[in-house]
Amino acid sequence: MIFNASGCLDAFQAPEVARALDVFVTKTVTPLPREGNRPVRIAETEAGMLNSIGLENPGIEAFLAEKLPRLAELGVPLWVSVGAFASSDYAEVCAALDDSPHVVSIELNLSCPNVEEAPESASEIVHAARRQSRKTLYAKLSPAAADLPETARAVQAAGADGLTLVNTMRGLALDDGTLQPRLGRETGGYSGPGLKPIALAAVYQCYRATGMPIVGMGGISTGRDALEFLAAGAASIALGTILFSDPDAPGRVRRELADELASRGLSTAEEATGLAHAPRPVTVA
């Protein structure tokens, strides 16, 4: 299945793009409204972009009353990305979403590089959310974690049903003339082609460590990229930065992936998941 990465597609401005996806993932919702970080918030780089949005959103009450009903009209399964600054706040938002028939799954944003992190560990946050929600829970983790496979095992034990890998990594861009940071908050989350090898490694390691369903993302722009993420262990893939330059990417990547699978004698994407973990053929010199 093809998702969008949270925050990389405005479904109200581009509903036809959202409908081309198998699942639409919302921008991150927090307990209270947030104005986000000071501008400048986005800066292009030689290979990708930096963003420092800072989780701007209307808060959970306004989201439920105003945004969610309109998103449900898309006719696409909805995942809601949830963020907060303490485990109790994550739990509060998850509880508020629990009775909504429009919400298929919740993605716990545990790794935004543009805001202060919660003091609790990822596993403690998942545990708190799990106690308040019957929804499917996916934990979105950072590739910068000291021991990502161990973190993945910890959130699995705490009740996560799957993983989203990976979030952006912190980066910096300097102005050509002033040599000052181009973003208002100085650093931001890097996304784009350069993230792909890092994201692939994260998917590969966490699949091997947990066997959990994984939504893989990070630099995916072609069907070949998608195939590699599946082979590394992803069950689904998400498109991020590519959507800004190519709104037709969902359909194009879907077609290219189908061609890649067919060229290898595979009829479904499921058959490709985990192929990179198969024993290597023994060669005789």
C-alpha positions in Angstrom: 0.0 0.0 0.0 1.1 3.6 -0.7 0.7 6.2 2.0 1.8 9.9 2.3 4.3 10.8 4.9 2.5 12.9 7.6 2.6 16.6 6.8 3.7 16.2 3.2 0.3 16.5 1.6 -2.6 19.0 2.2 -5.6 16.9 1.3 -7.9 19.9 1.3 -5.8 21.6 -1.3 -5.0 18.5 -3.4 -7.9 16.0 -2.8 -7.2 14.2 -6.0 -3.7 13.4 -4.9 -5.0 12.1 -1.5 -7.5 9.9 -3.3 -4.7 8.3 -5.3 -3.3 6.9 -2.1 -4.3 3.7 -0.3 -4.1 5.5 3.1 -4.0 9.2 4.0 -2.0 10.2 7.0 -2.9 13.5 8.7 -0.6 16.2 9.9 0.3 15.6 13.5 -2.4 16.6 16.0 -1.6 17.7 19.6 -3.8 18.2 22.6 -3.9 22.0 22.3 -3.6 24.3 19.3 0.0 25.1 18.2 1.1 28.0 16.0 4.3 26.2 15.1 7.8 27.6 14.8 8.8 31.0 13.7 9.5 31.5 9.9 11.4 30.7 7.8 10.1 27.1 8.0 11.2 25.4 4.8 14.5 25.5 2.9 15.4 23.6 -0.2 18.8 21.9 -0.2 20.9 20.4 -3.0 19.2 17.0 -2.5 15.9 17.4 -0.6 14.6 19.9 1.9 14.6 21.0 5.5 11.5 21.8 7.4 10.8 23.3 10.8 7.0 23.5 10.9 6.9 22.8 14.6 3.7 20.7 14.6 1.3 23.6 13.7 -2.2 22.3 14.1 -5.6 23.4 15.6 -5.6 21.0 18.5 -7.6 17.8 19.0 -11.0 19.4 19.7 -11.0 21.5 16.5 -9.5 18.6 14.6 -12.4 16.3 15.6 -15.1 19.0 15.0 -13.8 20.6 11.8 -11.0 18.7 10.1 -11.8 15.0 10.5 -15.4 15.1 9.0 -14.0 16.8 5.9 -11.1 14.3 5.6 -13.6 11.5 5.9 -15.3 12.8 2.7 -12.2 11.8 0.7 -13.3 8.2 0.9 -9.7 7.1 1.8 -8.8 5.2 5.0 -7.4 7.7 7.5 -4.5 7.4 9.9 -4.1 10.2 12.4 -0.7 11.3 13.5 -0.6 12.2 17.2 2.1 14.2 18.9 2.5 15.6 22.4 5.1 16.5 25.0 4.3 14.0 27.7 2.9 10.4 27.7 -0.3 11.6 29.4 -0.9 14.0 26.6 -0.4 11.3 23.9 -2.9 9.2 25.9 -5.4 12.0 26.0 -5.4 12.5 22.3 -5.6 8.8 21.6 -8.6 8.5 23.9 -10.3 11.4 22.1 -9.9 9.5 18.8 -10.8 6.1 20.0 -14.6 6.3 19.3 -14.2 7.9 15.8 -15.3 5.5 13.1 -13.3 7.6 10.6 -10.0 6.8 12.1 -8.5 3.5 11.1 -5.1 3.8 12.8 -3.1 6.1 15.0 0.5 7.0 14.2 2.4 8.1 17.3 4.9 10.7 16.3 7.7 9.9 18.7 10.5 11.5 16.8 9.8 15.1 15.5 13.2 16.9 15.4 11.6 20.4 15.4 10.0 20.4 18.9 11.1 19.4 22.4 10.8 15.7 23.1 8.6 14.2 25.8 10.6 13.2 28.9 9.3 9.6 28.8 10.8 6.9 26.6 9.1 5.8 23.4 7.9 2.6 25.1 6.4 4.5 28.0 4.5 6.7 25.6 3.2 3.7 23.6 2.2 2.0 26.8 0.2 5.0 27.9 -1.5 5.3 24.5 -2.3 1.6 24.4 -4.2 1.8 27.6 -6.5 4.5 26.2 -7.0 3.2 22.6 -8.4 0.2 20.8 -7.1 1.5 17.5 -4.2 0.1 15.7 -1.1 1.9 16.9 2.0 2.5 14.8 5.1 4.1 16.4 7.0 6.5 14.2 10.7 6.4 15.2 13.8 8.4 14.5 16.8 7.0 12.6 18.9 8.9 15.1 18.0 6.7 18.0 21.1 5.3 19.8 19.9 1.7 19.3 16.9 1.7 16.9 16.3 -2.1 16.9 16.2 -2.1 20.7 13.7 0.8 20.7 11.6 -1.1 18.2 11.5 -4.1 20.4 10.6 -1.9 23.4 7.6 -0.3 21.6 6.5 -3.7 20.4 6.5 -5.0 24.0 4.6 -1.9 25.1 1.7 -2.6 22.7 2.6 -1.0 19.3 1.1 -2.9 16.4 3.6 -1.6 13.8 6.3 0.8 13.0 6.7 3.8 10.8 10.3 4.3 9.7 11.7 6.8 9.5 11.1 10.4 10.5 13.3 13.2 9.3 16.8 13.8 10.6 18.1 17.1 12.0 20.0 19.2 9.4 21.2 22.7 8.8 21.2 25.0 5.7 23.2 28.2 5.5 22.3 31.3 3.4 24.6 31.8 0.4 25.2 35.4 1.1 25.1 35.8 4.9 26.2 32.3 5.9 23.5 32.4 8.5 21.0 29.6 9.1 18.2 29.8 6.5 15.5 28.4 8.9 14.0 30.6 11.6 14.7 27.8 14.2 18.2 27.3 12.7 18.0 23.5 12.3 15.2 21.5 10.8 14.2 18.0 9.7 15.9 16.8 6.5 14.0 14.8 4.0 14.8 13.7 0.5 17.0 11.3 -1.5 19.9 11.5 0.9 17.7 10.0 3.6 17.1 6.7 1.7 20.1 4.6 2.7 19.6 5.6 6.3 15.9 4.8 6.2 16.6 1.5 4.4 19.0 0.4 7.1 16.4 1.3 9.8 13.7 -0.8 8.1 16.1 -3.7 7.6 17.3 -3.7 11.2 13.8 -3.2 12.8 12.2 -5.9 10.6 14.9 -8.4 11.6 14.6 -7.4 15.2 10.8 -7.5 15.5 9.0 -8.9 12.4 6.4 -6.2 12.9 4.5 -4.5 10.0 6.5 -1.5 8.9 5.5 1.6 6.8 8.8 2.5 5.2 9.7 6.0 4.0 12.6 8.3 3.4 13.7 9.4 -0.1 11.3 7.2 -2.0 10.6 8.7 -5.5 10.4 5.7 -7.8 9.0 2.2 -8.0 12.6 0.8 -7.6 12.9 2.8 -4.4 9.6 1.3 -3.2 10.7 -2.2 -4.1 13.9 -1.8 -2.1 12.0 -0.8 1.0 9.7 -3.8 0.6 12.7 -6.1 0.3 14.2 -4.5 3.4 11.1 -5.5 5.4 8.4 -2.8 4.8 4.8 -4.0 4.3 3.8 -0.5 2.9 5.6 2.6 1.7 5.0 6.3 2.1 5.8 9.2 -0.2 7.1 12.4 1.3 9.2 15.1 -0.3 8.5 13.8 -3.8 4.9 14.9 -3.4 6.0 18.6 -3.4 7.6 18.3 -6.9 5.5 15.5 -8.4 1.8 15.3 -7.3 1.3 12.5 -9.7 3.9 10.4 -7.8 1.4 8.0 -6.2 0.1 6.7 -9.5 3.5 6.7 -11.1 5.3 4.9 -8.3 2.4 2.3 -8.2 2.9 1.6 -11.9 6.7 1.5 -11.7 6.5 -0.8 -8.7 4.2 -3.2 -10.5 6.7 -3.3 -13.4 9.5 -4.0 -11.0 7.6 -6.8 -9.4 6.6 -8.4 -12.7 10.2 -8.2 -13.9 11.2 -10.4 -11.0 8.3 -12.9 -11.4 6.4 -11.5 -8.4 2.7 -10.9 -8.6 2.1 -8.9 -5.4 4.0 -6.5 -3.2 3.5 -8.8 -0.3 5.8 -11.3 -2.0 8.6 -8.8 -2.0 8.5 -8.0 1.7 11.6 -9.2 3.5 13.4 -10.5 0.4 16.6 -8.9 1.5 16.6 -11.2 4.5 16.6 -14.4 2.5 19.7 -16.5 2.8 22.3 -15.6 0.2 22.9 -18.1 -2.4 26.2 -20.1 -2.0 28.6 -19.6 -4.8 31.3 -22.1 -5.6 34.6 -20.7 -6.9 
